[in-house]
Amino acid sequence: MSVDTLSAEALAAQAHDAHYPRPQLIRRDWQNLDGVWRFAIDDDDRGLTEQWWLPEHAFPETIIVPFPPESKASGIGVDGIHDVVWYQREISWDDVVTAGYDENDRPRLVLHFGAVDYRATVWLDGAQVAQHEGGHTPFSLVVPIQPGNAGYTVTVRAEDYAADVGQPRGKQDWQSDAHVIWYRRTTGIWQSVWLETTPAVAVEKLHWTADVPGARVVCELRLTAPPLSGDTVRITLTHGEVALAEITASLVGQRATVTLDLPRQANGQDYERLLWSPDNPSLITADVTVGRDRVVSYFGLRTTSIANRSFLLNERPVYIRSVLSQGFWPTSHLAAPSPEALRDEVAWILRLGFNSARVHQKMEDPRFLYWADRLGLMLWAEAPAAYEFSPTAVSRTTREWLDVVDRDRSHPSIVTWVPMNESWGIQHIAHDPRQVAFAQALTALTRAIDPTRPVISNDGWEHVDSDILTVHDYDSDQAVLTDRYADPNLRANLMNGLGPAGRRMTVTGSIRDDAPVMVTEFGGITYSPGARAEDAWGYSSATSAEDFQARLLAVYEGIRAGRAVVGSCYTQLTDTMQEANGLLTEDRVPKLDPGVIRAIVQGGPMPV
């Protein structure tokens, strides 16, 4: 069967089965470039002067993309600090272009990089064609198609300076060896590289915003070029085999906003069946055609809001049962070992009884977000932090964060934005008005791009303008936790005083009066069933499975002691390098029976 005859649902399923790197904007013609690339480490930084980008340069090694060179999965597995690395390979477009275009179509061949940490420069046959800064955000470039030329040599230089603490790095260590809560670095290419073919006028970006009370959805569309005379956009929405809406609209510029009414949602007694939630992760498929270009997307209908000191999903209060996810694997670091591993990570979180995950100091692979959308896992999206406050760090952090908010704001699974955490990069916010201004500005900019989700200005303490009052508390004594969170004055104590970590909870006093209270980091209990490394690290320690279970239950019961707390986030999902405080080992093996963990997390009876 030709892919031209496939339904939108079938085309989307085919793309997801093939590990399509951009699940919310699927196109027919694409080619994955992951695999073997030529590779070189440039510790002396000689490559620019010696013109390593020239195709005839001999690279000494090969690497498996998209795995970083520090990881075993890459085939390199180097320790220490290597600030500059190079990649090279040949590409060919014949098998992509000939799939559905002729010489009159003027197709575009686009080379996509999912993420390159931290700064990338790209050459085609020795000619520089792109530069990008930002280790967690995608970029792309148009590859010129020349008749008679079978392809190009692509060369990539990536620089990721360990000593540059002004670049957003998250949990990546600035020291040679990983220590305490920081991990080995992820340098260079760490998400998929791929080619796709599009017409000259094509869909470049899609955003979806649900208006649940209004029974409609708004599509924001951006094209690669001004539309041709007479071009229209046709959008068809379906849920399984059921048609929900269809519209054809004229295009007068590269940007368009199209509103689609959803008649079946006007039935106030039936509209909730189509809403997205963890219990009902309903997704709507969108088939979008502009001229010769056809893309398939999806979205979920749902609302998130704050009211009456509760977190509301679809206007109903939801208790957040979250877990801290580092998104780090022992063999592949920030890169997942396979696309299936991203699905399995979401499945594990749900199996252990959580309805949410806080992706910590990392902007996740879009395929992880897809599985959260599809399987029903709420996500808190958090920015990787820089470690200094400077004009450079402000500029870099702002640009990268706003890029990822723009990339991810159509995912229904993302229910909260977290641009800053524990005053990382703004360590003196309690005393420096410049740092207060930065935190306030980044929060306001987030709301300017996406006013539909709660924003936490600075998770854990020293809030300046947060929709949720979040607390980090690693006390392991159940009695202490119970006294703290059952105190009827808990909210006032937090709003006006110091938190459990000894830091001011608010700096400007601008937190909204109806902000709910959540304990968004707690636990961190170290338990190593097997051999334990000498530097294994955690906030408290268990000596046996029975001790671990008792300690886990104790901290959960302490946190749940007060009605004022409407959500929590346990630290953490998996062991990560020297951190041995996961519910799972680094190889994703549970340390207790999953049913026991689930019962503790949900506060239910223990399995028999």
HULIN-V930619 format. One record per residue. N is the residue number from 0. RES is the residue in one letter. SS is DSSP state (~ for helix, > for strand, _ for the rest). PSI is psi as a letter, one per 30 degrees, with the letter a starting at -180 (NA if undefined). BURIAL is I if it has 16 or more other ideal C-beta (glycine too) atoms within 10 Angstrom, else O. Layout:
BEGIN
N RES SS PSI BURIAL
N RES SS PSI BURIAL
END
This chain:
BEGIN
0 M _ k O
1 S _ k O
2 V ~ f O
3 D ~ f O
4 T ~ f O
5 L _ k O
6 S _ l O
7 A ~ e I
8 E ~ e I
9 A ~ e O
10 L ~ e I
11 A ~ e I
12 A ~ e O
13 Q ~ e O
14 A ~ e I
15 H ~ e I
16 D ~ f O
17 A _ g O
18 H _ h I
19 Y _ k I
20 P _ f I
21 R _ i I
22 P _ f I
23 Q _ g I
24 L _ i I
25 I > k I
26 R > l I
27 R _ e I
28 D _ j I
29 W > l I
30 Q > k I
31 N > k O
32 L _ g I
33 D _ l I
34 G > b O
35 V > k O
36 W > l I
37 R > l I
38 F > k I
39 A > k I
40 I > k I
41 D _ i I
42 D _ f O
43 D _ f O
44 D _ h O
45 R _ f O
46 G _ e I
47 L _ e O
48 T _ e O
49 E _ g O
50 Q _ h O
51 W _ f I
52 W _ f I
53 L _ k O
54 P _ f O
55 E _ f O
56 H _ k I
57 A _ j O
58 F _ k I
59 P _ f O
60 E > l O
61 T > l I
62 I > l I
63 I > j I
64 V > k I
65 P _ h I
66 F _ k I
67 P _ l I
68 P _ f I
69 E _ f I
70 S _ l I
71 K ~ e O
72 A ~ f I
73 S ~ f I
74 G _ f O
75 I _ d I
76 G _ h O
77 V _ k O
78 D _ l O
79 G _ a O
80 I _ k I
81 H _ j I
82 D _ f I
83 V > k I
84 V > l I
85 W > k I
86 Y > l I
87 Q > k I
88 R > l I
89 E > k O
90 I > l I
91 S > k O
92 W _ f I
93 D ~ e O
94 D ~ f O
95 V ~ e I
96 V ~ e I
97 T _ f O
98 A _ f I
99 G _ g I
100 Y _ l I
101 D _ a O
102 E _ f O
103 N _ f O
104 D _ f O
105 R _ h O
106 P _ l I
107 R > k I
108 L > k I
109 V > k I
110 L > k I
111 H > k I
112 F > j I
113 G _ e I
114 A _ k I
115 V > k I
116 D > j I
117 Y _ e I
118 R > k I
119 A > k I
120 T > k I
121 V > k I
122 W > k I
123 L > j I
124 D _ h I
125 G _ f O
126 A > k O
127 Q > k O
128 V > f I
129 A > k I
130 Q > k O
131 H > k I
132 E > k I
133 G _ j I
134 G _ f I
135 H _ g I
136 T _ k I
137 P _ l I
138 F > l I
139 S > l I
140 L > l I
141 V > k O
142 V > j I
143 P _ k O
144 I _ j I
145 Q _ k O
146 P _ k O
147 G _ f O
148 N _ k O
149 A _ f O
150 G > a I
151 Y > l I
152 T > k I
153 V > k I
154 T > k I
155 V > k I
156 R > k I
157 A > k I
158 E > k I
159 D _ i I
160 Y _ j I
161 A _ e I
162 A _ f O
163 D _ i I
164 V _ g O
165 G _ f I
166 Q _ k I
167 P _ j I
168 R _ f I
169 G _ b I
170 K _ g I
171 Q > k I
172 D _ k I
173 W _ f O
174 Q _ l O
175 S _ e O
176 D _ k O
177 A _ k I
178 H _ l O
179 V _ c O
180 I _ g I
181 W _ k I
182 Y > l I
183 R _ l I
184 R _ l I
185 T _ j I
186 T _ k I
187 G > a I
188 I > k I
189 W _ g I
190 Q _ l I
191 S _ k I
192 V > k I
193 W > l I
194 L > k I
195 E > l I
196 T > k I
197 T > l I
198 P _ l I
199 A _ e O
200 V _ j I
201 A _ l I
202 V > k I
203 E > e I
204 K > k O
205 L > k I
206 H > k I
207 W > k I
208 T > j I
209 A > k I
210 D > i I
211 V _ e I
212 P _ e O
213 G _ f O
214 A _ h I
215 R > l I
216 V > k I
217 V > k O
218 C > k I
219 E > k O
220 L > k I
221 R > k O
222 L > l I
223 T _ f I
224 A _ l O
225 P _ k O
226 P _ l I
227 L _ l O
228 S _ k O
229 G _ f O
230 D _ k I
231 T > l O
232 V > k I
233 R > k O
234 I > k I
235 T > k I
236 L > k I
237 T > l I
238 H > j I
239 G _ b O
240 E _ g O
241 V > k O
242 A > k O
243 L > e I
244 A > l I
245 E > k O
246 I > k O
247 T > k O
248 A > k I
249 S > l O
250 L _ k I
251 V _ f O
252 G _ a O
253 Q _ f O
254 R > k O
255 A > k I
256 T > k O
257 V > k I
258 T > k O
259 L > k I
260 D > k O
261 L _ i I
262 P ~ e O
263 R ~ f O
264 Q ~ f I
265 A ~ f O
266 N _ j O
267 G _ f O
268 Q _ f O
269 D _ f O
270 Y ~ f I
271 E ~ f I
272 R ~ f O
273 L ~ f I
274 L > k I
275 W _ k I
276 S > l I
277 P _ e I
278 D _ f O
279 N > i O
280 P _ i I
281 S _ k I
282 L _ k I
283 I > k I
284 T > k I
285 A > k I
286 D > j I
287 V > k I
288 T > k O
289 V > j I
290 G _ b I
291 R _ f I
292 D > k I
293 R > k I
294 V > l I
295 V > k I
296 S > a I
297 Y > l I
298 F > l I
299 G _ k I
300 L > j I
301 R _ l I
302 T _ l I
303 T > k I
304 S > l O
305 I > k I
306 A > k O
307 N _ h O
308 R _ h I
309 S > l O
310 F > k I
311 L > k I
312 L > k I
313 N _ h I
314 E _ g O
315 R > k O
316 P > k O
317 V _ k I
318 Y _ k I
319 I > j I
320 R > j I
321 S > l I
322 V > k I
323 L > k I
324 S > j I
325 Q _ f I
326 G _ h I
327 F _ k I
328 W > k I
329 P _ e I
330 T _ f O
331 S _ g I
332 H > b I
333 L _ f I
334 A _ k I
335 A _ k I
336 P _ f I
337 S _ l O
338 P ~ e I
339 E ~ e O
340 A ~ e I
341 L ~ e I
342 R ~ e I
343 D ~ e I
344 E ~ e I
345 V ~ e I
346 A ~ e O
347 W ~ e I
348 I ~ e I
349 L ~ e I
350 R ~ e O
351 L _ g I
352 G _ g I
353 F _ l I
354 N _ g I
355 S > l I
356 A > k I
357 R > j I
358 V > j I
359 H _ k I
360 Q _ h I
361 K > k I
362 M _ j I
363 E _ l I
364 D _ k I
365 P ~ f I
366 R ~ f I
367 F ~ e I
368 L ~ e I
369 Y ~ e I
370 W ~ e I
371 A ~ e I
372 D ~ e I
373 R ~ e I
374 L ~ f O
375 G _ h I
376 L _ k I
377 M > k I
378 L > k I
379 W > j I
380 A > k I
381 E > k I
382 A _ k I
383 P _ k I
384 A _ l I
385 A _ l I
386 Y _ g I
387 E _ l O
388 F _ j I
389 S _ l O
390 P ~ e O
391 T ~ e O
392 A ~ e I
393 V ~ e I
394 S ~ e O
395 R ~ e I
396 T ~ e I
397 T ~ e I
398 R ~ e O
399 E ~ e I
400 W ~ e I
401 L ~ e I
402 D ~ e I
403 V ~ e I
404 V ~ e I
405 D ~ e O
406 R ~ e I
407 D ~ g I
408 R _ f I
409 S _ f I
410 H _ j I
411 P _ f I
412 S _ f I
413 I > j I
414 V > f I
415 T > k I
416 W > k I
417 V > i I
418 P _ f I
419 M _ l I
420 N > k I
421 E _ h I
422 S _ g I
423 W _ k I
424 G _ f I
425 I _ h I
426 Q _ f O
427 H _ h O
428 I _ f I
429 A _ f O
430 H _ f O
431 D _ j O
432 P ~ f O
433 R ~ e O
434 Q ~ e I
435 V ~ e I
436 A ~ e O
437 F ~ e I
438 A ~ e I
439 Q ~ e I
440 A ~ e I
441 L ~ e I
442 T ~ e I
443 A ~ e O
444 L ~ e I
445 T ~ e I
446 R ~ e I
447 A ~ e O
448 I ~ e O
449 D _ j I
450 P _ g O
451 T _ f O
452 R _ l I
453 P > k I
454 V > k I
455 I > j I
456 S _ e I
457 N _ j I
458 D > k I
459 G _ e I
460 W _ l I
461 E _ h I
462 H > k I
463 V _ e I
464 D _ i I
465 S _ k I
466 D _ f I
467 I > k I
468 L > j I
469 T > k I
470 V > k I
471 H > k I
472 D > j I
473 Y _ g I
474 D _ k I
475 S _ g I
476 D _ j O
477 Q ~ e I
478 A ~ e O
479 V ~ e O
480 L ~ e I
481 T ~ e I
482 D ~ e O
483 R ~ e I
484 Y ~ f I
485 A _ f O
486 D _ k O
487 P _ f O
488 N _ g O
489 L ~ e I
490 R ~ e I
491 A ~ e O
492 N ~ e O
493 L ~ e I
494 M ~ e I
495 N ~ g O
496 G _ a O
497 L > k O
498 G _ a I
499 P _ f I
500 A _ g O
501 G _ g O
502 R _ l I
503 R > k O
504 M _ e I
505 T > l I
506 V _ e I
507 T _ f O
508 G _ g O
509 S _ g O
510 I _ k I
511 R _ k O
512 D _ f O
513 D _ g O
514 A _ k I
515 P > l I
516 V > k I
517 M > k I
518 V > j I
519 T > g I
520 E > k I
521 F > l I
522 G > c I
523 G _ h I
524 I > k I
525 T > k I
526 Y _ j I
527 S _ j I
528 P _ e O
529 G _ b O
530 A _ k O
531 R _ k O
532 A _ l O
533 E _ f O
534 D _ g O
535 A _ k I
536 W > k I
537 G _ a I
538 Y _ f I
539 S > l I
540 S > k I
541 A _ k I
542 T _ f O
543 S _ l O
544 A ~ e O
545 E ~ e O
546 D ~ e O
547 F ~ e I
548 Q ~ e I
549 A ~ e O
550 R ~ e I
551 L ~ e I
552 L ~ e I
553 A ~ e I
554 V ~ e I
555 Y ~ e I
556 E ~ e O
557 G ~ e I
558 I ~ e I
559 R _ g I
560 A _ f I
561 G _ k I
562 R _ f O
563 A _ f I
564 V > k I
565 V > g I
566 G > l I
567 S > l I
568 C > j I
569 Y > k I
570 T > j I
571 Q _ a I
572 L _ e I
573 T > l I
574 D _ k I
575 T > j I
576 M _ b I
577 Q _ f I
578 E > j I
579 A _ h I
580 N _ g I
581 G _ l I
582 L _ f I
583 L > l I
584 T _ l I
585 E _ f I
586 D _ g O
587 R _ h I
588 V _ k O
589 P > k I
590 K _ f I
591 L _ l I
592 D _ k O
593 P ~ e I
594 G ~ e I
595 V ~ e I
596 I ~ e I
597 R ~ e I
598 A ~ e I
599 I ~ e I
600 V ~ e I
601 Q ~ f O
602 G _ g O
603 G _ a O
604 P _ k O
605 M _ k O
606 P _ k O
607 V _ NA O
END
